[in-house]
Every structure is written in structure tokens, then in C-alpha cells.
Amino acid sequence: MNHDNRSQSVLVDLGRRVHATALAWRITLSDRLHQHDDRGEGVISMAIAVLIVAFLGAAAWLAFKGLLDGTKEKAEAQIARVGG
């Protein structure tokens, strides 16, 4: 092998190593950029679920209270009519 062929071979080998290293860095950076951090997802989902259940509970309470108030008025009217 003469000096020019050896230099060319070293440059080709160096180019391959640089390319492999750059490719590995690109893959690593790409993976880091595309990773999704799901650590807060459970907390947010639970907060939404708690709010939904709270609104349902408030609506049920209002419906139940309205039912009881109506029943109370009817009962008082019947007692007054019977002679209470």
C-alpha cells in the first residue's frame, strides 16, 4: 500500500466513525425530543374525575333536596287538611 492509499483508507475509516457517531447522537437526541413525559397525567386525570363527581354529587343533592321539599309541603298540607 502506498502513502496515498493509506491516507485515503484512514480518511474513509475516520469518515465512517464520524458518521456512525453523528448517527448515534442524532438517534439519541431524537429519542429524547420525542419522549413523552407522562408523570403528571395521572394527577390531571384524577382532578378531572373528582370535579365531574363533585358536579354530579351537587346535582343529585339539589334533586334530592327538591324532592324532599316537595314531599314536606305535601305532607304538611295533608296534615292540615286532616286536622292537625
C-alpha contacts under 8 A as a table, 3 or more apart, distances in Angstrom:
res1	aa1	res2	aa2	distance
1	M	5	N	6.15
1	M	6	R	6.42
2	N	5	N	5.51
2	N	6	R	6.28
3	H	6	R	5.16
3	H	7	S	6.13
4	D	7	S	5.11
4	D	8	Q	6.05
5	N	8	Q	5.01
5	N	9	S	6.02
6	R	9	S	5.00
6	R	10	V	6.14
7	S	10	V	5.12
7	S	11	L	6.12
8	Q	11	L	5.05
8	Q	12	V	6.09
9	S	12	V	5.07
9	S	13	D	6.08
10	V	13	D	5.07
10	V	14	L	5.99
11	L	14	L	4.96
11	L	15	G	5.96
12	V	15	G	4.96
12	V	16	R	6.18
13	D	16	R	5.10
13	D	17	R	6.28
14	L	17	R	5.11
14	L	18	V	6.12
15	G	18	V	5.10
15	G	19	H	6.00
16	R	19	H	5.03
16	R	20	A	6.06
17	R	20	A	5.08
17	R	21	T	6.06
18	V	21	T	5.09
18	V	22	A	5.99
19	H	22	A	5.10
19	H	23	L	6.01
20	A	23	L	5.07
20	A	24	A	6.14
21	T	24	A	5.08
21	T	25	W	6.20
22	A	25	W	5.08
22	A	26	R	6.06
23	L	26	R	5.03
23	L	27	I	6.15
24	A	27	I	5.16
24	A	28	T	6.11
25	W	28	T	5.03
25	W	29	L	5.99
26	R	29	L	5.15
26	R	30	S	5.85
27	I	30	S	5.01
27	I	31	D	6.02
28	T	31	D	5.15
28	T	32	R	6.24
29	L	32	R	5.06
29	L	33	L	6.12
30	S	33	L	5.14
30	S	34	H	6.13
31	D	34	H	5.22
31	D	35	Q	6.02
32	R	35	Q	5.36
37	D	40	G	7.73
38	D	41	E	5.29
38	D	42	G	7.80
39	R	42	G	7.02
40	G	43	V	5.46
40	G	44	I	6.34
41	E	44	I	5.24
41	E	45	S	6.08
42	G	45	S	5.14
42	G	46	M	6.03
43	V	46	M	5.14
43	V	47	A	6.16
44	I	47	A	5.10
44	I	48	I	6.29
45	S	48	I	5.18
45	S	49	A	6.20
46	M	49	A	5.00
46	M	50	V	6.10
47	A	50	V	5.08
47	A	51	L	6.23
48	I	51	L	5.15
48	I	52	I	6.23
49	A	52	I	5.13
49	A	53	V	6.19
50	V	53	V	5.16
50	V	54	A	6.03
51	L	54	A	4.99
51	L	55	F	6.23
52	I	55	F	5.24
52	I	56	L	6.23
53	V	56	L	5.01
53	V	57	G	5.99
54	A	57	G	5.01
54	A	58	A	6.15
55	F	58	A	5.07
55	F	59	A	6.15
56	L	59	A	5.11
56	L	60	A	6.09
57	G	60	A	5.06
57	G	61	W	6.06
58	A	61	W	5.05
58	A	62	L	6.22
59	A	62	L	5.18
59	A	63	A	6.22
60	A	63	A	5.09
60	A	64	F	6.02
61	W	64	F	5.04
61	W	65	K	5.92
62	L	65	K	5.05
62	L	66	G	6.07
63	A	66	G	5.14
63	A	67	L	6.21
64	F	67	L	5.03
64	F	68	L	6.18
65	K	68	L	5.10
65	K	69	D	6.04
66	G	69	D	5.12
66	G	70	G	6.13
67	L	70	G	5.24
67	L	71	T	6.15
68	L	71	T	4.98
68	L	72	K	5.98
69	D	72	K	5.05
69	D	73	E	6.27
70	G	73	E	5.26
70	G	74	K	6.30
71	T	74	K	5.13
71	T	75	A	6.06
72	K	75	A	5.11
72	K	76	E	6.15
73	E	76	E	5.19
73	E	77	A	6.13
74	K	77	A	5.08
74	K	78	Q	6.20
75	A	78	Q	5.14
75	A	79	I	6.16
76	E	79	I	5.07
76	E	80	A	6.07
77	A	80	A	5.13
77	A	81	R	6.08
78	Q	81	R	4.98
78	Q	82	V	6.08
79	I	82	V	5.14
79	I	83	G	6.18
79	I	84	G	5.25
80	A	83	G	5.20
80	A	84	G	4.89
81	R	84	G	7.25
